[in-house]
Amino acid sequence: MRNLLIIGAGRSATALINYILKEAKEHNFFITVADADIALAQAKVGSSPNSRAIWLDASKPNDRRDIISRADVVVSLLPPQMHLEVAQDCIALGKHMVTASYVSTQVLRLGDEARQRALVFMNEIGLDPGIDHMSAMQRIDGIRAKGGKVTAFYSFAGGLVAPESDDNPWHYKFTWNPRNVVLAGQGTAQFLKNGRLKYIPYRRLFRQYQLIDIPGMGQWEVYANRDSLLYREAYGLQNIKTLFRGTIRHRGFCDAWNALVRIGLTDSAFPIVGSEKLTYYDLMDAFLGVSEYTGTLKERIAQLIDVAPDSDVIKKLEWLGLFSKRRIKVKNGTPALILENLLLEKWAIKPKDKDMVIMQHIFEYELDQKKYKLTSTLTIKGRDGADTAMSQLVGLPLGVFVKLLMLGKISTTGINIPTMPEVYGPVMEELEQYGVVFSEEEEEITGA
């Protein structure tokens, strides 16, 4: 019997649990799902004979360590800031650990200890990060195998709403952590272009977007992710001239989001004391500061953000209800929290809605004194508002990797992300059975 512990039974756990429960009987796995909401954990495991649901407050060290001590492999689906404590427990207790989250600096420092104890700590094996790493490395290694040299790499991804469920002017609904959406891009984006470093600070990020073409789906906007430079070493692209990673959004989104940034509504640094006594109208008026703009509130906000009062941007803000006399429901909230609360209502995915994930990689490479461009694109839709493409594509890679690990098919120890063939080969091969198939177009872009 191989024992798997999954800590956290939230939305991203569903596809993982469903997958691993199907594999449990054949491979003699036993699955424990632990969560502070025991009813939620029980609902996820159902009546499977190879599983159990237990209550766990993961912030209590003794309880957490007791549960971890009984497992062979631990999957942490806790908030990112809690992974370090779980990782330290797994090191001390000699347990393998898997997570879909980004590797933190603190977790990375545990690498030597994990290798010394022959432990596998696999991180960033969800969708983005995860499938992006694996699908990109498949093609980069393929180009290298035939003697090619990658000179430029672009990678874009977005969790979006499917066209048939697109019924609001923002063309967007929440399919992942709303807080991350509201705070996306804060900091300075860094990337390489034609051998030169490029920086875009947050205040300009949503103005300086670019347009891409998705086959059969037209043009989309892409804004730069925070730090593309991290992937030079991870992908073995130290000498590459262009390296850019970005987030995909529908046309018109970035201009409207830039308006929210300029107004100040994405600021998470200060609480608005007594915010529950204000209306959204009051809040917008307050953000005008000591300006000398004239006219209605809409007209004054339009002047503040340099758009016409009848522009699509103002229409999007009005659709959100930001000019209404409706009272704010958040007590002493930061602007970002007030905005998040409003968007949770306006951008909620409905039970019959379908979401959509788009991922695209573009590789430019040289081979035999010729230059080529390879475009690799994935488009996949969810089934409904509960069984989303986002949850499937986060949970399934986790599940497949955990199965391989529990079957002894993973040998790379230490703190890693899934860029090695022994991981991306079998995981991506099995994901094809679930519709994770990239379409590819290749062309020669110049002569010798």
ChimeraX attribute file (.defattr): number of C-alpha atoms within 10 A of each C-alpha:
attribute: neighborCount
match mode: 1-to-1
recipient: residues
	/A:1	10
	/A:2	14
	/A:3	18
	/A:4	26
	/A:5	23
	/A:6	26
	/A:7	27
	/A:8	23
	/A:9	27
	/A:10	14
	/A:11	21
	/A:12	22
	/A:13	25
	/A:14	21
	/A:15	24
	/A:16	24
	/A:17	23
	/A:18	16
	/A:19	18
	/A:20	22
	/A:21	21
	/A:22	13
	/A:23	17
	/A:24	21
	/A:25	13
	/A:26	8
	/A:27	14
	/A:28	12
	/A:29	21
	/A:30	21
	/A:31	24
	/A:32	23
	/A:33	25
	/A:34	24
	/A:35	23
	/A:36	16
	/A:37	16
	/A:38	16
	/A:39	13
	/A:40	19
	/A:41	25
	/A:42	19
	/A:43	12
	/A:44	21
	/A:45	21
	/A:46	14
	/A:47	10
	/A:48	14
	/A:49	12
	/A:50	18
	/A:51	20
	/A:52	18
	/A:53	22
	/A:54	17
	/A:55	17
	/A:56	18
	/A:57	14
	/A:58	20
	/A:59	12
	/A:60	9
	/A:61	12
	/A:62	10
	/A:63	13
	/A:64	18
	/A:65	18
	/A:66	12
	/A:67	17
	/A:68	22
	/A:69	17
	/A:70	15
	/A:71	21
	/A:72	19
	/A:73	26
	/A:74	26
	/A:75	26
	/A:76	23
	/A:77	21
	/A:78	18
	/A:79	9
	/A:80	14
	/A:81	9
	/A:82	13
	/A:83	22
	/A:84	17
	/A:85	16
	/A:86	23
	/A:87	22
	/A:88	17
	/A:89	19
	/A:90	23
	/A:91	23
	/A:92	14
	/A:93	17
	/A:94	19
	/A:95	23
	/A:96	26
	/A:97	28
	/A:98	27
	/A:99	23
	/A:100	24
	/A:101	23
	/A:102	16
	/A:103	18
	/A:104	13
	/A:105	9
	/A:106	11
	/A:107	18
	/A:108	15
	/A:109	11
	/A:110	17
	/A:111	18
	/A:112	13
	/A:113	15
	/A:114	25
	/A:115	16
	/A:116	11
	/A:117	16
	/A:118	17
	/A:119	22
	/A:120	24
	/A:121	28
	/A:122	26
	/A:123	24
	/A:124	24
	/A:125	33
	/A:126	26
	/A:127	26
	/A:128	21
	/A:129	18
	/A:130	24
	/A:131	25
	/A:132	21
	/A:133	23
	/A:134	24
	/A:135	23
	/A:136	23
	/A:137	21
	/A:138	16
	/A:139	15
	/A:140	20
	/A:141	18
	/A:142	12
	/A:143	19
	/A:144	13
	/A:145	10
	/A:146	10
	/A:147	12
	/A:148	20
	/A:149	20
	/A:150	23
	/A:151	19
	/A:152	22
	/A:153	24
	/A:154	17
	/A:155	23
	/A:156	24
	/A:157	23
	/A:158	19
	/A:159	24
	/A:160	24
	/A:161	25
	/A:162	19
	/A:163	14
	/A:164	9
	/A:165	18
	/A:166	16
	/A:167	13
	/A:168	13
	/A:169	15
	/A:170	24
	/A:171	18
	/A:172	22
	/A:173	26
	/A:174	18
	/A:175	24
	/A:176	15
	/A:177	10
	/A:178	18
	/A:179	14
	/A:180	10
	/A:181	13
	/A:182	21
	/A:183	16
	/A:184	14
	/A:185	21
	/A:186	16
	/A:187	15
	/A:188	17
	/A:189	23
	/A:190	20
	/A:191	23
	/A:192	20
	/A:193	14
	/A:194	12
	/A:195	14
	/A:196	9
	/A:197	13
	/A:198	13
	/A:199	15
	/A:200	20
	/A:201	15
	/A:202	17
	/A:203	15
	/A:204	15
	/A:205	22
	/A:206	23
	/A:207	16
	/A:208	15
	/A:209	18
	/A:210	15
	/A:211	15
	/A:212	14
	/A:213	11
	/A:214	17
	/A:215	14
	/A:216	6
	/A:217	9
	/A:218	10
	/A:219	15
	/A:220	16
	/A:221	21
	/A:222	24
	/A:223	23
	/A:224	24
	/A:225	22
	/A:226	22
	/A:227	17
	/A:228	18
	/A:229	19
	/A:230	12
	/A:231	16
	/A:232	16
	/A:233	10
	/A:234	16
	/A:235	15
	/A:236	13
	/A:237	19
	/A:238	11
	/A:239	13
	/A:240	18
	/A:241	16
	/A:242	22
	/A:243	24
	/A:244	23
	/A:245	24
	/A:246	23
	/A:247	20
	/A:248	27
	/A:249	25
	/A:250	17
	/A:251	15
	/A:252	16
	/A:253	21
	/A:254	23
	/A:255	18
	/A:256	21
	/A:257	20
	/A:258	21
	/A:259	23
	/A:260	19
	/A:261	22
	/A:262	16
	/A:263	18
	/A:264	15
	/A:265	21
	/A:266	23
	/A:267	20
	/A:268	15
	/A:269	8
	/A:270	11
	/A:271	16
	/A:272	15
	/A:273	12
	/A:274	12
	/A:275	21
	/A:276	15
	/A:277	13
	/A:278	18
	/A:279	18
	/A:280	22
	/A:281	18
	/A:282	19
	/A:283	20
	/A:284	20
	/A:285	15
	/A:286	11
	/A:287	15
	/A:288	17
	/A:289	9
	/A:290	7
	/A:291	10
	/A:292	9
	/A:293	14
	/A:294	11
	/A:295	9
	/A:296	10
	/A:297	17
	/A:298	22
	/A:299	16
	/A:300	19
	/A:301	24
	/A:302	19
	/A:303	18
	/A:304	17
	/A:305	17
	/A:306	10
	/A:307	16
	/A:308	14
	/A:309	17
	/A:310	11
	/A:311	11
	/A:312	17
	/A:313	25
	/A:314	22
	/A:315	16
	/A:316	19
	/A:317	18
	/A:318	13
	/A:319	15
	/A:320	20
	/A:321	15
	/A:322	20
	/A:323	20
	/A:324	14
	/A:325	13
	/A:326	13
	/A:327	15
	/A:328	21
	/A:329	16
	/A:330	20
	/A:331	16
	/A:332	16
	/A:333	20
	/A:334	20
	/A:335	21
	/A:336	22
	/A:337	22
	/A:338	25
	/A:339	22
	/A:340	22
	/A:341	17
	/A:342	18
	/A:343	16
	/A:344	14
	/A:345	12
	/A:346	17
	/A:347	18
	/A:348	15
	/A:349	21
	/A:350	12
	/A:351	11
	/A:352	12
	/A:353	22
	/A:354	25
	/A:355	29
	/A:356	20
	/A:357	22
	/A:358	19
	/A:359	23
	/A:360	25
	/A:361	21
	/A:362	20
	/A:363	23
	/A:364	22
	/A:365	22
	/A:366	20
	/A:367	15
	/A:368	10
	/A:369	9
	/A:370	13
	/A:371	19
	/A:372	18
	/A:373	19
	/A:374	19
	/A:375	19
	/A:376	21
	/A:377	20
	/A:378	19
	/A:379	20
	/A:380	20
	/A:381	21
	/A:382	20
	/A:383	16
	/A:384	16
	/A:385	16
	/A:386	18
	/A:387	19
	/A:388	25
	/A:389	27
	/A:390	25
	/A:391	21
	/A:392	24
	/A:393	25
	/A:394	25
	/A:395	25
	/A:396	28
	/A:397	27
	/A:398	29
	/A:399	25
	/A:400	21
	/A:401	22
	/A:402	25
	/A:403	21
	/A:404	15
	/A:405	20
	/A:406	17
	/A:407	12
	/A:408	9
	/A:409	14
	/A:410	15
	/A:411	12
	/A:412	16
	/A:413	18
	/A:414	21
	/A:415	22
	/A:416	19
	/A:417	23
	/A:418	25
	/A:419	24
	/A:420	17
	/A:421	13
	/A:422	14
	/A:423	22
	/A:424	23
	/A:425	16
	/A:426	14
	/A:427	24
	/A:428	19
	/A:429	12
	/A:430	15
	/A:431	16
	/A:432	11
	/A:433	9
	/A:434	12
	/A:435	12
	/A:436	16
	/A:437	17
	/A:438	16
	/A:439	12
	/A:440	14
	/A:441	11
	/A:442	13
	/A:443	11
	/A:444	13
	/A:445	14
	/A:446	11
	/A:447	8
	/A:448	9
